[in-house]
Amino acid sequence: MSNSPIFCAFLLTFACTNRFNTMIKSFFATIFALLISASAYANNNANIQGVAFGTNYETALAGIKSQFGTPLSANKRQIVYKNMTFKGVKFDKATFNFQTDSLGNTYFSEARFTSTPVNKKNALKDVEALAKTMDKDYPGVTIDWEDDDMPFYKGGLSPIENNYLFTVCIYPSGNAYTTVLRYGPLPYVRN
């Protein structure tokens, strides 16, 4: 009888520990499920106006034309547009790039939207506005700073590697500046 309180204390401790372990396991299982769901969502969200990255050239060309009209030029490596609007922002040039594997299969792998603001002040304003626009579709856009104090935004999730889907930045060239929204390049073909 004198061992009964010790045995009850042992059972109580075991029950509490077991319940705690079950809670921890449930917590980690929930986190894992959320990560898998986020990855699946990111994979489905990796597209330009409904044209998914990794799509073959012919299918991508048809989808891009239906969204943006007739391109300035098109071949199996690149589709080019001038003076177009994307996500409500006017760009001087847009290029949609493709990779080709050794069997001749093509993959939509990169999209670049560029504009040339009048000066650095306007470039900074344009890039910040573009990053805010991108954050609406891809919440969690982050900012880094280049060596020359230029902002560099990144966001989204690549569908094929653990990396960002897009970047928004400024390329200075002398007294001129180019603002760039770049999706990819995504390495569907590895050398």
C-alpha positions as CSV (number, residue, x, y, z in Angstrom):
1,M,0.0,0.0,0.0
2,S,2.9,2.4,0.7
3,N,3.9,2.1,-3.0
4,S,0.5,3.2,-4.3
5,P,1.2,7.0,-4.1
6,I,4.5,6.5,-5.9
7,F,2.9,4.3,-8.6
8,C,0.1,6.9,-9.0
9,A,2.6,9.7,-9.4
10,F,4.5,7.6,-12.0
11,L,1.3,7.0,-13.9
12,L,0.4,10.7,-13.8
13,T,3.8,11.7,-15.0
14,F,3.7,9.1,-17.8
15,A,0.2,10.2,-18.9
16,C,1.3,13.9,-18.9
17,T,4.5,13.1,-20.8
18,N,2.6,10.9,-23.3
19,R,0.0,13.6,-23.8
20,F,2.8,16.2,-24.3
21,N,4.5,13.9,-26.8
22,T,1.3,13.5,-28.7
23,M,0.8,17.3,-28.8
24,I,4.3,17.8,-30.1
25,K,3.8,15.2,-32.8
26,S,0.5,16.7,-33.8
27,F,2.1,20.2,-33.9
28,F,5.0,19.0,-36.2
29,A,2.6,17.0,-38.4
30,T,0.5,20.2,-38.8
31,I,3.6,22.3,-39.7
32,F,4.7,19.6,-42.2
33,A,1.2,19.6,-43.9
34,L,1.2,23.4,-44.1
35,L,4.7,23.4,-45.8
36,I,3.5,20.8,-48.3
37,S,0.4,22.9,-49.0
38,A,2.4,26.0,-49.4
39,S,4.8,24.3,-51.9
40,A,1.8,23.0,-53.9
41,Y,0.3,26.5,-53.9
42,A,3.6,28.0,-55.0
43,N,4.0,25.5,-57.8
44,N,0.5,26.3,-59.1
45,N,1.2,30.1,-58.7
46,A,4.4,30.0,-60.8
47,N,2.9,31.5,-64.0
48,I,2.6,34.6,-66.1
49,Q,-1.0,35.5,-66.7
50,G,-1.9,31.8,-66.6
51,V,1.0,30.5,-68.7
52,A,2.9,28.1,-66.4
53,F,6.6,28.0,-66.2
54,G,7.9,24.8,-67.7
55,T,5.3,24.9,-70.5
56,N,6.5,24.0,-74.0
57,Y,7.1,26.8,-76.5
58,E,4.0,26.2,-78.7
59,T,1.6,26.1,-75.8
60,A,3.3,29.1,-74.1
61,L,3.3,31.1,-77.3
62,A,-0.4,30.6,-77.7
63,G,-1.1,31.6,-74.1
64,I,1.2,34.6,-74.2
65,K,-0.3,35.8,-77.5
66,S,-3.8,35.5,-76.0
67,Q,-2.8,37.6,-73.0
68,F,-0.5,40.2,-74.7
69,G,-1.3,40.2,-78.4
70,T,1.1,39.7,-81.3
71,P,4.8,39.9,-80.3
72,L,7.4,42.0,-82.0
73,S,9.4,38.7,-82.6
74,A,9.2,35.1,-81.6
75,N,11.4,32.0,-82.0
76,K,11.9,28.9,-79.9
77,R,14.4,30.8,-77.7
78,Q,12.6,34.0,-77.0
79,I,9.4,35.9,-77.5
80,V,9.7,39.8,-77.4
81,Y,7.2,42.6,-76.8
82,K,7.7,46.3,-76.8
83,N,5.6,48.9,-74.9
84,M,3.3,46.7,-73.0
85,T,1.5,46.7,-69.7
86,F,1.8,43.9,-67.1
87,K,0.1,44.0,-63.7
88,G,-1.0,47.5,-64.4
89,V,2.6,48.7,-64.9
90,K,3.9,50.0,-68.3
91,F,7.1,48.4,-69.5
92,D,9.3,49.4,-72.5
93,K,10.2,45.7,-73.2
94,A,9.2,42.2,-72.2
95,T,11.0,39.0,-73.1
96,F,9.8,35.4,-72.5
97,N,12.8,33.0,-72.6
98,F,12.9,29.3,-73.2
99,Q,15.4,26.5,-72.6
100,T,15.8,23.5,-75.0
101,D,17.0,20.1,-73.8
102,S,19.0,17.6,-75.9
103,L,15.8,16.0,-77.3
104,G,14.5,19.3,-78.6
105,N,11.9,19.8,-75.8
106,T,11.3,23.4,-74.9
107,Y,10.6,24.9,-71.5
108,F,9.3,28.4,-70.6
109,S,12.0,29.4,-68.1
110,E,12.2,33.2,-67.7
111,A,10.3,36.4,-68.2
112,R,11.8,39.9,-68.0
113,F,9.9,43.1,-67.9
114,T,12.1,46.3,-68.2
115,S,11.6,50.0,-68.3
116,T,14.0,53.0,-68.5
117,P,13.0,55.7,-66.0
118,V,14.2,59.3,-66.6
119,N,16.5,59.4,-63.5
120,K,17.5,57.5,-60.3
121,K,14.7,59.1,-58.2
122,N,12.1,57.8,-60.7
123,A,13.8,54.4,-60.9
124,L,13.6,54.0,-57.1
125,K,10.0,55.1,-57.1
126,D,9.1,52.7,-59.9
127,V,10.8,49.7,-58.3
128,E,9.2,50.3,-54.9
129,A,5.7,50.6,-56.6
130,L,6.4,47.4,-58.6
131,A,7.5,45.5,-55.4
132,K,4.2,46.6,-53.7
133,T,2.2,45.4,-56.7
134,M,4.0,42.0,-56.6
135,D,3.4,41.7,-52.9
136,K,-0.3,41.6,-53.6
137,D,0.0,38.4,-55.6
138,Y,3.0,37.0,-53.7
139,P,2.7,38.1,-50.0
140,G,6.0,38.3,-48.2
141,V,8.2,40.1,-50.8
142,T,11.5,40.9,-49.1
143,I,14.1,43.6,-49.7
144,D,17.9,43.5,-49.7
145,W,20.3,46.3,-50.5
146,E,22.9,46.3,-53.2
147,D,26.4,47.7,-52.6
148,D,25.4,51.0,-54.3
149,D,22.4,51.4,-52.0
150,M,19.9,50.2,-54.6
151,P,17.0,48.1,-53.4
152,F,16.7,44.5,-54.6
153,Y,13.3,42.9,-53.9
154,K,12.5,39.2,-54.2
155,G,9.5,37.0,-53.7
156,G,7.4,34.0,-54.7
157,L,8.7,30.5,-54.6
158,S,10.4,28.7,-57.5
159,P,8.4,25.6,-58.6
160,I,11.6,23.5,-59.1
161,E,14.1,24.6,-56.6
162,N,14.3,26.2,-53.2
163,N,14.7,29.8,-54.4
164,Y,12.7,32.9,-55.1
165,L,10.4,33.0,-58.2
166,F,11.1,36.7,-59.1
167,T,13.3,39.7,-58.4
168,V,12.6,43.4,-58.8
169,C,15.7,45.6,-59.1
170,I,17.5,48.5,-60.8
171,Y,20.5,48.2,-63.1
172,P,22.5,51.4,-63.2
173,S,24.5,52.1,-66.4
174,G,26.3,55.5,-66.3
175,N,23.6,58.1,-65.7
176,A,20.8,55.8,-67.0
177,Y,18.8,53.3,-65.0
178,T,16.8,50.2,-66.0
179,T,14.1,48.8,-63.7
180,V,13.7,45.1,-64.1
181,L,11.0,42.6,-63.0
182,R,12.5,39.1,-63.7
183,Y,10.9,35.8,-63.1
184,G,13.5,33.0,-63.1
185,P,15.5,31.9,-64.9
186,L,14.3,28.5,-63.8
187,P,16.7,25.7,-64.6
188,Y,14.5,23.1,-66.4
189,V,17.5,22.1,-68.5
190,R,20.7,21.4,-66.6
191,N,24.0,21.1,-68.4
